[in-house]
Structure formats: structure tokens, C-alpha cells
Amino acid sequence: MATDKRREEILTKLENRSEPIPGRKLAELFSVSRQVIVQDIALLRARGEKIQATSQGYCLEKSGNQMVEKTIACIHQQDEEDIAQELETIIEYGGRIKDVRVEHPLYGEIKGSLRIQSSEDIDDFIEEYIKKDVNPLLSLTNGIHLHTVEGFSQEVLESIEQKLKEKGFLVE
């Protein structure tokens, strides 16, 4: 398959899916290496396509989103129990977690796209965290990190913030 045609087909697949597609799956579909897919995604982004890389795979940033969002400053240890409990609290009270960010003293803002919107997404995230034996971004900032959280109303976001405060996860 020609390179340009493959890139257009990758874009079509992303447009037709509501869930992220893992890079390895795209590589299998097009019989290319994972690195070729990474390059294709980079070039699609360079031409202005709004492709996000998440821990679950690639997806398109959807327009027309009726959600409201808020940045919430959180703090906790880097163990999987605290991470899971924080994420579960946000999901349980009607939120979606778009990303995590930290403010690094040398590099400035460092951001990781999460796109967590269900308990299954949390389970997958925690499983990857344990399996890959990596340090989360909050390890760079003594546990302080920011989440961009989406909800259907400002009241939902305020409720999430209150529950995080009650559980000791909110930076005050």
C-alpha cells in the first residue's frame, strides 16, 4: 500500500472509532512496523490532524464536545492504590480524565494524555503501570499533579472536587 493511502486509511479508521486504537493494532492492520505507524501519526499531526496518543492508543480529538472541563490540582503517593482511588473517585462521580500534568522546574509543563472514562480504563491503566514498572509523572513533583477533568455540568465537577477533598487528594 502506498504511504499516502495508508495515512488516509489510518485517519479514516480513527474517525470511525470512538475508542482509541493501539499502535500495534494499526501496525498489524497495515502490515507495517509500529515505528512506521508512529511516523505516520507524526506526519498526520504535522499537517494539522488532531490525533491524541493515549495509554490506550491513538484517537481523534472530537469537536462539538458539550462537556465542561476543569483543572484539578491533586496530591498523593505514587502507589497504585492511591492512583486507582483518585481516578475511581473522578469516574464514580461523573467525570472523565483527559490528562495529567506536572510543572517541572527545568522543563516546564509535562503532560500525559489519559482519556480515562470508565472503570475498565482505570483497570487497564493500573495494569500497564504495574507491568511496565515505571514512575508516574507525580513522582517528579512530590505527588502534586494536575488533571483536566470533564463533566456534563459545573455541578458535577464541583462534586468531584469535593469528593477528592474528602479523600485527601485535593491540593489546597
C-alpha positions in Angstrom: 0.0 0.0 0.0 1.3 3.5 -0.8 2.3 5.6 2.1 -0.2 8.4 1.5 -3.0 6.0 1.1 -2.1 4.2 4.3 -2.1 7.5 6.2 -5.5 8.4 4.8 -6.8 5.0 5.9 -5.3 5.4 9.4 -7.2 8.7 9.6 -10.4 7.1 8.4 -10.1 4.3 11.0 -9.6 6.9 13.7 -12.6 9.0 12.5 -14.8 5.9 12.6 -13.9 4.7 16.1 -15.0 6.2 19.4 -12.3 4.3 21.3 -8.5 4.6 20.9 -6.8 2.2 18.6 -3.5 0.8 19.8 -0.5 1.5 17.6 0.4 -2.2 17.4 -3.1 -3.0 16.1 -2.7 -0.3 13.3 0.7 -1.9 12.5 -1.0 -5.3 12.1 -3.8 -3.9 10.0 -1.4 -2.3 7.6 1.3 -4.9 7.8 4.0 -2.4 8.8 6.1 -1.9 11.9 4.9 0.0 15.0 7.6 2.6 14.2 6.1 3.2 10.7 2.7 4.0 12.4 4.5 6.4 14.9 6.0 8.2 11.9 2.6 8.3 10.0 0.9 9.7 13.1 3.6 12.3 13.5 3.2 13.4 9.8 -0.6 13.5 10.1 -0.3 15.7 13.2 2.2 17.9 11.4 -0.4 18.6 8.7 -2.9 19.6 11.4 -4.9 16.5 12.2 -5.9 16.5 15.9 -4.6 13.0 16.8 -4.1 12.2 20.5 -1.8 9.5 21.8 -3.2 7.9 25.0 -2.2 4.9 27.1 -4.9 3.0 25.2 -3.9 4.0 21.7 -4.5 6.8 19.2 -7.7 8.7 18.7 -9.0 11.8 17.2 -9.9 14.8 19.3 -13.7 15.2 18.8 -15.2 18.6 18.2 -18.6 19.6 19.3 -18.0 18.4 22.8 -20.7 19.5 25.2 -18.7 18.7 28.3 -17.3 21.4 30.6 -13.9 20.9 32.0 -11.8 22.0 34.9 -8.2 21.6 36.0 -8.0 20.0 39.4 -4.8 20.0 41.5 -4.2 16.7 43.3 -1.6 15.2 45.6 -0.9 11.7 46.7 1.8 9.0 46.8 2.8 7.1 43.7 1.4 3.7 44.7 -1.2 2.1 42.6 -3.8 2.1 45.4 -3.8 5.9 45.6 -3.7 6.4 41.9 -6.6 4.0 41.4 -8.7 5.5 44.2 -8.1 9.1 42.8 -9.1 8.0 39.3 -12.1 6.0 40.5 -13.4 8.9 42.5 -13.4 11.1 39.4 -15.2 8.4 37.3 -17.6 7.4 40.0 -18.9 11.0 40.4 -19.4 11.5 36.6 -16.1 12.8 35.4 -13.7 11.8 32.6 -10.0 12.3 33.0 -8.4 13.9 29.9 -4.8 14.2 31.0 -2.3 14.5 33.8 0.2 17.4 34.0 3.1 18.4 36.3 5.1 21.5 36.4 8.8 20.5 36.2 11.4 23.1 37.4 13.6 22.6 34.4 11.2 21.5 31.5 8.1 23.4 32.5 4.8 21.7 31.9 4.9 17.9 31.2 1.6 16.4 30.1 0.4 12.9 29.6 -2.9 12.2 27.7 -5.0 9.7 29.7 -8.6 9.7 28.3 -9.9 7.7 31.2 -13.7 7.4 31.2 -14.6 4.1 32.8 -13.6 1.6 35.5 -12.2 -0.6 32.7 -9.9 2.2 31.6 -8.7 2.6 35.1 -8.0 -1.2 35.4 -6.1 -1.1 32.1 -4.1 1.9 33.2 -3.1 0.4 36.6 -2.3 -2.9 34.9 0.1 -1.1 32.5 1.6 0.9 35.4 2.4 -2.2 37.3 3.5 -4.2 34.3 5.9 -1.5 32.9 7.3 -0.7 36.4 7.5 3.0 35.6 7.3 6.1 37.8 4.2 8.3 37.2 4.6 12.0 36.4 3.7 12.9 40.0 7.0 11.3 41.1 8.7 14.4 39.6 6.8 16.8 41.8 6.5 15.2 45.3 3.0 13.9 44.4 1.5 17.2 43.1 -0.1 16.9 39.7 -3.0 18.4 37.7 -5.8 16.6 35.9 -8.0 18.1 33.3 -11.4 16.6 34.2 -14.5 16.8 32.0 -18.1 16.6 33.2 -21.6 17.3 31.9 -22.0 20.3 34.2 -20.1 22.5 36.6 -22.0 20.9 39.4 -20.6 17.5 38.5 -17.1 19.0 38.5 -17.7 20.6 41.9 -18.9 17.3 43.3 -15.8 15.6 42.1 -13.6 18.2 43.6 -15.4 17.9 47.0 -15.1 14.1 47.0 -11.4 14.4 46.2 -11.0 16.8 49.1 -12.8 14.5 51.5 -10.4 11.7 50.5 -7.3 13.9 50.9 -6.4 14.0 47.3 -7.0 17.7 46.7 -4.2 20.3 46.9 -5.4 23.2 49.0 
